[in-house]
Amino acid sequence: MHSRLAELVEYAEAQREALLAAVEAIPEQLRSQRTEPDCWSVAEVLEHLHRVERGISRLAAQGIGRARTQGLAPERSTDSMLGSLDPFHIEQRSNKVAAPGVVAPRGELSASEALEALRNSRQALLAALSSGNGLALGEITHPHPLLGGLNLYQWVLFVGQHEARHADQIREIGARLTQR
């Protein structure tokens, strides 16, 4: 895998591991409980993450497919993209953001079903990225509803930072559930 993409995939995978550890720290029977009526449960957070990653997987697959047919050049840069979203402070939970309706949880999945869906959406994302390995993925852009235009490298970074944000949320939920 090209070094630029590999760095971002490694970052996203590390954030996934932290997310799963946060989930595992909460007893399974509590993962579908809300701490407040207007707050998400762990299962709903996981469903949201799945919906987001599934959408980004599709975006990546379609963008790479179009770019291939248009003759996208090979990647020439090895510069890191890890700091490219720092101005947005995605990981900071103090910046409250309402999820757009298309990625809001619908309460359709149990926590275990949502975890399986997350495994599947990650496989889809990695397959899409693999199909574009070695291409100048920074040339493929798509607008984010809140952040504006992001290139494909930044979308991969977003997946990791978004999961880090929600891993913190899951730890907060767990602390509230176990204090009851």
C-alpha positions as CSV (number, residue, x, y, z in Angstrom):
1,M,0.0,0.0,0.0
2,H,1.3,3.5,-0.8
3,S,2.8,5.1,2.3
4,R,0.4,8.0,2.3
5,L,-2.7,5.8,2.3
6,A,-1.1,3.2,4.6
7,E,-0.5,5.9,7.3
8,L,-4.2,6.9,7.2
9,V,-5.5,3.3,7.2
10,E,-3.2,2.5,10.2
11,Y,-4.6,5.5,12.0
12,A,-8.2,4.5,11.3
13,E,-7.5,1.0,12.4
14,A,-6.0,2.2,15.7
15,Q,-9.0,4.3,16.3
16,R,-11.3,1.3,15.6
17,E,-9.3,-0.7,18.2
18,A,-9.8,2.1,20.8
19,L,-13.5,2.2,19.9
20,L,-14.0,-1.5,20.4
21,A,-12.1,-1.4,23.7
22,A,-14.5,1.3,24.9
23,V,-17.5,-0.9,23.9
24,E,-16.0,-4.0,25.5
25,A,-15.7,-2.1,28.8
26,I,-19.5,-1.8,29.0
27,P,-21.5,-4.8,30.0
28,E,-23.4,-6.2,27.0
29,Q,-26.8,-5.9,28.7
30,L,-26.3,-2.1,29.1
31,R,-25.2,-1.3,25.5
32,S,-28.8,-0.6,24.3
33,Q,-29.7,1.6,27.2
34,R,-29.8,5.4,27.0
35,T,-28.6,7.5,29.9
36,E,-31.1,10.2,29.0
37,P,-34.1,10.1,26.7
38,D,-32.4,12.5,24.2
39,C,-29.0,10.8,24.3
40,W,-27.9,7.9,22.2
41,S,-27.2,4.4,23.5
42,V,-23.9,2.6,22.7
43,A,-25.8,0.6,20.1
44,E,-27.1,3.8,18.5
45,V,-23.6,5.3,18.4
46,L,-22.3,2.1,16.7
47,E,-25.2,2.2,14.2
48,H,-24.3,5.9,13.5
49,L,-20.7,5.0,12.9
50,H,-21.7,2.2,10.6
51,R,-23.9,4.5,8.6
52,V,-21.2,7.1,8.2
53,E,-18.5,4.6,7.2
54,R,-20.8,2.8,4.8
55,G,-21.5,6.2,3.1
56,I,-17.8,7.0,2.9
57,S,-17.0,3.5,1.5
58,R,-19.5,4.2,-1.3
59,L,-18.1,7.6,-1.9
60,A,-14.6,6.2,-2.1
61,A,-15.6,3.4,-4.4
62,Q,-17.5,5.7,-6.8
63,G,-14.8,8.4,-6.7
64,I,-12.0,5.9,-7.4
65,G,-14.0,4.3,-10.2
66,R,-14.6,7.6,-11.9
67,A,-11.0,8.7,-11.4
68,R,-9.7,5.4,-12.9
69,T,-11.8,5.9,-16.1
70,Q,-10.6,9.5,-16.3
71,G,-7.0,8.4,-16.0
72,L,-6.0,9.7,-12.6
73,A,-2.3,10.0,-12.2
74,P,-0.2,8.0,-9.8
75,E,0.5,9.4,-6.4
76,R,3.8,11.3,-6.3
77,S,3.6,12.8,-2.8
78,T,4.6,11.0,0.4
79,D,3.6,13.9,2.6
80,S,1.6,13.0,5.6
81,M,-2.1,13.9,5.7
82,L,-2.5,13.2,9.4
83,G,-2.7,16.9,10.4
84,S,-4.9,18.0,7.5
85,L,-8.1,18.1,9.5
86,D,-6.7,19.6,12.7
87,P,-8.4,23.0,12.2
88,F,-11.8,21.3,12.5
89,H,-11.1,19.7,16.0
90,I,-13.3,16.7,15.0
91,E,-12.2,14.6,18.0
92,Q,-13.2,17.3,20.5
93,R,-16.6,16.5,22.0
94,S,-17.0,20.0,23.4
95,N,-18.0,21.0,19.8
96,K,-21.5,19.6,19.7
97,V,-22.7,18.5,16.3
98,A,-26.1,17.1,15.3
99,A,-25.8,14.2,12.9
100,P,-27.5,14.7,9.6
101,G,-30.6,12.6,9.2
102,V,-29.1,10.2,6.7
103,V,-26.5,9.0,9.2
104,A,-28.5,9.4,12.4
105,P,-29.2,6.1,14.1
106,R,-32.7,4.6,13.7
107,G,-32.5,2.2,16.5
108,E,-32.7,-0.7,14.1
109,L,-29.6,-2.6,15.3
110,S,-28.6,-4.2,18.6
111,A,-25.1,-3.5,19.8
112,S,-23.9,-6.8,18.5
113,E,-25.6,-6.3,15.1
114,A,-24.1,-2.8,14.9
115,L,-20.6,-4.2,15.6
116,E,-21.0,-6.7,12.8
117,A,-22.2,-3.9,10.5
118,L,-19.2,-1.9,11.4
119,R,-16.9,-4.8,10.6
120,N,-18.6,-5.0,7.2
121,S,-18.4,-1.3,6.5
122,R,-14.7,-1.3,7.3
123,Q,-14.1,-4.2,4.9
124,A,-16.0,-2.3,2.2
125,L,-13.9,0.8,2.9
126,L,-10.6,-1.1,2.8
127,A,-11.7,-2.8,-0.4
128,A,-12.5,0.6,-2.0
129,L,-9.2,2.1,-0.9
130,S,-7.3,-0.9,-2.1
131,S,-8.8,-0.4,-5.6
132,G,-7.2,3.1,-5.6
133,N,-3.9,2.2,-4.1
134,G,-1.1,4.1,-5.8
135,L,-3.4,6.7,-7.4
136,A,-3.3,10.4,-6.4
137,L,-6.3,10.1,-4.1
138,G,-5.8,13.7,-3.0
139,E,-7.3,14.7,-6.4
140,I,-10.6,13.0,-5.7
141,T,-12.8,15.4,-3.7
142,H,-16.3,15.3,-2.3
143,P,-18.0,17.9,0.0
144,H,-18.6,17.1,3.7
145,P,-21.9,18.6,4.9
146,L,-20.1,20.5,7.7
147,L,-16.4,20.7,6.7
148,G,-16.6,21.5,3.1
149,G,-14.6,19.8,0.3
150,L,-12.5,17.0,1.5
151,N,-10.1,14.8,-0.6
152,L,-10.2,11.1,-0.3
153,Y,-7.2,11.0,2.0
154,Q,-9.0,13.4,4.3
155,W,-12.2,11.3,4.2
156,V,-10.1,8.3,5.5
157,L,-8.7,10.5,8.2
158,F,-12.2,11.7,9.1
159,V,-13.3,8.1,9.6
160,G,-10.6,7.7,12.3
161,Q,-11.1,11.0,14.0
162,H,-14.9,10.6,13.9
163,E,-14.5,7.2,15.6
164,A,-12.1,8.7,18.2
165,R,-14.8,11.3,19.0
166,H,-17.4,8.6,19.4
167,A,-15.2,6.3,21.4
168,D,-15.0,9.2,24.0
169,Q,-18.8,9.4,23.9
170,I,-19.1,5.6,24.5
171,R,-16.7,5.9,27.5
172,E,-18.9,8.8,28.8
173,I,-22.0,6.6,28.3
174,G,-20.4,3.7,30.1
175,A,-19.4,5.9,33.1
176,R,-23.0,7.1,33.4
177,L,-24.5,3.6,33.0
178,T,-22.3,2.1,35.6
179,Q,-22.8,4.9,38.2
180,R,-26.5,4.0,38.3
